[in-house]
């Protein structure tokens, strides 16, 4: 087990037998770990850039090579080689992101916020594969933990305290369900 002692928060299967996982440690000396396996988990390769940084919570891929991952402290990472390496680090807004999804080759959404006494709900979107990000929703309320899109326009975000948000226009407007 290459990740012994770490928390694994996400897994994606890019093609038969090819796995990508991510996680790390949340507290103390925050650590990121990212692994890929081309052979159903027999052999694992660790990202050479792993180390002391906020952990990864979720990954999503638009194809077998290109993907993005999100974590805490607004960190977004990217890969262009199927998860073998994750060299791209971008910070958008100082929020903790729990989930990222890919809707089309260049469109991704990520959700999270801030879990504290002054909790926030945050939704961000990229339409250029992660180069730039727009904050679509950032308001007080229980933080968001997951997001799913049925079509490119219709999606749902869910979070603590039973919060459910929906959009029918690609994230421009979100309403409570």
N, C-alpha and C positions, 0 to 999 in steps of 0.2 A: 504494500500500500504506500504509494509515494507521498500521500498527503497525511500520513499519520501525525496526529497532534494538531492538525488544522481543521477548520470547519469548511466543508464544501457546500456552497450555496447555490450552484448552478451547474447544469449539464446540457449540452446540445449534441445531437448526432448529425453530423454533416453529410454522411453517406454511410452505407453499410460498413460497420466495423470501426468507423472513425469518430472518436469521442473527444469533446473538449469540456473541461471542467474548470471551475474557478471558485475562489473563496479566500481564506486566510484566517486572520485573527482580528476580532473587532476591538478588543480592549488592550490597554497597556501599550506596548510597542506594536502598534497596528502593522499588520503584515499582509501583503498580497501574494497569493500563489495562483498560478495558471498552469494547467497541464493539458497535453493532447496525447492521444493514443491512436495510432493508425491500424491497430490489430486487436480490436475488441478488448482493450485493457491489459493485454499481455505485456506490452512495452509502453512506458510513459516518458514523455519529454516535458521538462519544466521550462517555462519562459525564462530566459537568461536575465531579464530585467526585473524579476520578482525581488521583493525585499520590503524594506520599511516604507510603507505607504498605506493609505486606507484600503481596506479589503474590497474584493469584488463581490457584488451581490447577484449579478445577472449578465448573461451574454445572449446575443441574438445575431444570426447570420442572414445575409441576403443571398448568398450562394455558398459553395463549398470552400471558398477562400476568404471572402470578405465578411467581417463581423465587427461588432462593437460591444463593449461591456461597460457597465456602470457600477459605481460603488459609492462610498461615503465621501463627504466633503466636496461634492460636486465633480468628482473625478470620472472622466470618460476615457476608456482605452479603445484602441482599434487594432485590427490585424488584417493583413492582406495575404497571409500564407496559411490559412486554415487553422489558426489558433496556435501555431508552433511558436510564434513570437508576437508580443503585444507592445510595440515600441511607441505608439502614439498616445500621449497623455494630454488631455484637454480639461480645463476647469471652466464650467459654465456659470454656475450660481452656487453659493455655499449652502447646499442642501444634501441630504443623504438620499441616494437613489436606490430603490429596491428592485425595480424591474425595468427591462428594456424589451421592446418588441420591434420586429421588422414588418412593415406593411407592404412595401414595394422595394425594388432594388435600391433606391436612395432615401426612402422615408423610414425613419425610426421615431418611436415615442419612448420616453422614459418617465417614470413616476416615482415619487417619494415625498420628501418634504423635510420636516423637522419634528422629531418626537420629543416633546418636552412640555413644560407648563404652558408655553406659548407656541403650541404645535402649529405646523403649516402643512398645507396640501400643495404639491408642486407637480406640474406636468410640463415637460419640454418636448420639442420636436425639431428634427432636422429634415430638410428636403434635399440635401446635397451629400448624403452619405456620412455625415458627421463633421464636416468641415466647419459649418456654422450651426448654431442652435438658437431657437427662439423659445422664450418662456411663454407658454400659452395660458397657464393657470397657476397662480401663486397667492393663496389666500389662507386666512386662519381656519383651522379645523383639524380633525384627526388626520394624521399622515397617511399617504397612499402606499399600498403594498403590491398591487398588481394592476396590469392593464392588458386588454385584449381587444382586437379589432375584428369584426365580422366581415367588413368590407373596408375599402380605403377611406370611407367617410364615416362609417358607423362603428363606434367603439365604447368600451366601458372601462372605468377605473374604480378599484375598490380599495378599502383601507380599514383602519381601526374604527371601533364603535359603530360598525355596520354601515359606514359611508359607501354609497354607490353613486358614481357620476356617469353620465352618458353624453355622447356627442353624436350628431348626425351630419356634421359638416367638416369632418377632418380635423377636429380639435379646436376650431375657432371659438366655439361656444360650448361650455359644459354646464349641464344642469343636474340637480340632485334627483335621484329616483326615489 
